[in-house]
Amino acid sequence: MFDRLFIWLQYIVPQHGLSKLAGAVARSERPWLRDRLIGKFIQSYKVNMGEAERPEGQYRNFNDFFTRALKPDARPLADATTSVLCPADGTVSQIGSIQDGRIFQAKGQSYSAVELLGGDAELAQRFEGGNFATIYLSPSDYHRVHMAAAGTLESTTYVPGDLFSVNTVTAENVPRLFARNERLSSVFATPRGAMASVMVGAMIVASIETVWGGLVTPHQTRVATQTFGAGVSQPQIFEAGDEMGRFLLGSTVILLFEPGAMAWDDALVSGSVVRMGQALGTWL
């Protein structure tokens, strides 16, 4: 009963309005509001501030705290020459292969790679028969997103959409959840083919930032694609483990790889807790 009510409420509430309001609160630099929010959040979600680069009292606003950097040694990286790195702290929602253009969501739910990537059928075809991993970032997690492999940015596509919650209950009950929520797809050229890293927005997620473009303007109405390199713009080249973006209030990252590029670690299943930098799989 509670699950049905939770889903029903998400259909009727003003998702974008609530997210805009949450964003305004999270940007506030008023000490009485900022400090209360941060302190209550740390207490409620048992955030490990021992890993943070700065202590609790040194954040400009809640967003600054939520996207906090970690100490340099907090997330050691696996060997990127042999391993695919985990892009973020979180929990594996689903992991597997892309079959007949579909990506598994939960309990009979799936969505198409074409939808996820903003309608680009040619790009989606490059990932047919390849591998995907969906990683959910909970409120208590570290919320910066890093490169799973070394690569050069080819393009980004902003896709407008809904802002449903992305937890397990919603994934099991909202059809095509990750292909209907607002998102930013970033495609990289790697030594083993294309890699897509898709940052999916969610309820109360104020916005997404990238290291190359800053704040991605949220709540727009049109798909917007930007191409990089080849004289179009400054090449954006990254090493495995480099930061690529962050969530201003958390959500989900979906990785896509071309067929024959890599294989997931057999120990990883739905519900596996992962940390940024650990090995998710091996290169073939």
N, C-alpha and C positions, 0 to 999 in steps of 0.2 A: 504493500500500500504506500509506504513512504517513498519507494523508488518511483512509482508511477506519478505521485504528486510532485516529486522533484523534477521529473522530465516535463510534466505538464506546465509547471511554472516557468520553465526555461523557454517554452514556446510562446508564452503570453507576456513575459516581462519585456520592457524596452532594453534589449541587450546592449545596444550601442550607447544609449543614454546612461545606463548604469556604468559602463566602462569609462565614458567620458568623466562622469562624476568621480569615480575611483581614481582616475588619472589626476584630476585636479587636487584631490586630497593627498595623493602620493607625492605631488610636486610641492606641496606647501612647506615653507621654511619657517613657519611659526613654531617656536620652540615648544610651547605647551602641547601642540598637536603632534608635531614630529616626534618628540621624545616619548610621548605616551604610546604612539603607534609602534615605534620601534621596540620599546621595552616590552609591550604586551605581546608583540609578534614573537620576539625571542623566547619569552616565557611559554607561550602557547604551543609553539612548534619545536621547542627545545633545539634552537639553532646553536650549532657549535661555533661560538665566536672565537675559540682558540685557534681556528684555522684562518680567521680573517686577517687581512693586512692591517686594518685599522680597528681600534676598539669601539665599543658601542657609542660613546659620546662624540665621535668625530665624523658624523655624516650630515651633509647639507639638508637632505630631506629623506623621506621614506624610500624613494626610488634609488637614491644614492646608496642607501643601506642594502636594499634588495638586490642590487646588481654589484654588490661588494666584490672586490678582488680578494683572492686568497694569498697566503704567504707563498713565496716562490717554490718551496719544497712540499706544499700541501697535496699536489697531484702529480706524482711521478709518471712519466710517459713510458709506455711499453715501446719495444723496438719497432719503429714505424717502417723499417725496411722489410719486415716480415709480417707485420700485424696491421689490421685496421683498428684505429683508435676509437674509443667511445667519445662522442662529441660533448657530452654533458653528464652531470650527475642526474640520477633519476632511477626509474624502474622500466624494464622492458615491458611494453604493452603487448606487442606482437613482433615476431621475427620469422623470416622465412624467404620464400621465393615469389616472384611476380609471375603469375600464371594466367594466360589468356588475357593479358592486360589488366588483371584485377589484383588488388592488394587486400589481404585479409585484415579485417578490423576487429571483430569479436563475434562469437556465437552466431555464425551464419551471415554476419554483416560484412560487406566488402565495398570497395569503391574502385574506380578506374584510375590508372596512372595518368591518363589524358586529363581527367578532371583535376586531379591533384596538381598537375603542372600547368594549369591555367588554359587548357584546351589545345596545347601543342602536341598534335598527334605524331609528328615526325620525331620530336624529342622523346615522347613516351615510348616509341618503337625501339629506341636505342636501349631501353631498360627491359624489354620483353624477355622473359626467361632469366632475368637477373635476380638480384637479392634486395630485400628491404629490411629495415629495422625501425620500429616506432618506439621512441623513448619518452616517457612521461616525466615531467619535472614537477614534483610536489612543492608546496609553499616553502618547506624547510630546506629545499635543495639549493645548491650554488646555481645561479641563473645565468652564467655566461656560457655561450655556445662556441665550441672550438672545432678546428679542422680534423676530420677523421683520417685524412690523408693529405699529402702535399699536392697542391694543385694551383692552377691559374683560373681566375674567375672569367667565365665566358658570358654569362647573362644572369639577370635577376628578373623575376616576374612577380609583381604584386597582384594578388587575386582578392577582390572584395568578397565579403560573405557574412555569414552569421557569426555569433560568438557564444556557441554552446559551451558548457563545461566540457572538459576532455577527460574526466575521470572514468573509471571502469564502468560504473552504472550507465553513464551517458553513452559510452562507446558500444555498450551492448544493446542500447535501445533507440538510438538516433541513427537512422539510415545514412550512410555516406558521410559520417560526421566530419572526417578530416578533409573531405573534398568539398564541404559546404561552408566550413569556417574560414574566416579571413586568414590569409597566410602569405608568406614570402618564400618563393622558391629560388634558390641560388644554385647554378650549375657550374661545375668546375671541370676543367680538363686535367686529368691525372695521367701518370705514365701507364695506367691500366684502363684507360677509357674514361667515360664521363662519370661523374659523381654528382648527385643532386642532394642538397641539404635543405629541407623544407621546414621552416619555422611556422608553426600553426598557432594562431591566436585563440583565445578562449574567453569565457565570461570573466569580466573584471580585469582582463589584460589591457593595460592602458596603451601599450604600443610595443613595437619591435625596433631595435637599433642594429645597424651594421657598422663595422669599423671603417668601411670605405665610404659610406654615404650618410652616416649619422641616423637620425630619427626617420623611420619609415612612416610617412603620414598615414594614420589609420582612418578607417571608416569612410573610404572613398567608394565610388560607384563604378569605376571602370578598371578592367585589367590593364596593367601598365608594365611593359617589358623594356629593359635597358640592356644594351649590348656593350661589352667591354673588349678592349684590346683591338688589334688590327687597325690602328690609327683612329679608332672611334673615341677612345678615352685612354687614360693612363692604365697600363697593365696592373692588375692586382694579383700578386704572386704570394702564395702562402706556404709555409712549412706545416707538416703534421703537428697538431697540438696548438697552433696559433689561434688566438681568439678571432672569431669571425662576426660575432654579434651577441646580443643579449635580449632577454625578455624583461620589460618593465611590468612585473607580475607574471607568474610563470605559465607554462603551457607544455607543448610537445614538439619534438624534433623527429622528422622522418628522413632516413637516409636511403638512397637508391643507388645501386651499382649495376653496371652492365653485366651480361652473362659471361661466365668464364673468368671474371676478374678476381673473385674472392670467395671464401666459404666461411660461414658463421661458426663460432665455437659451439660444439654440440651441447655444452653444459648450459648454454643460455636458453631460457624458456620464458614464456609469459610470466611475469612476476619477479624475474631476476632483478636484484638491486645492482646497479652499476655506477661506476664513478668515471668522471672525465679522465681520459688518458689510459685507461686499462685496455687490454686487447679484447676486441669484440669478435675478431675472426682473423683469418690468415689470407695473405695474397697467394694466388695460384700461379 
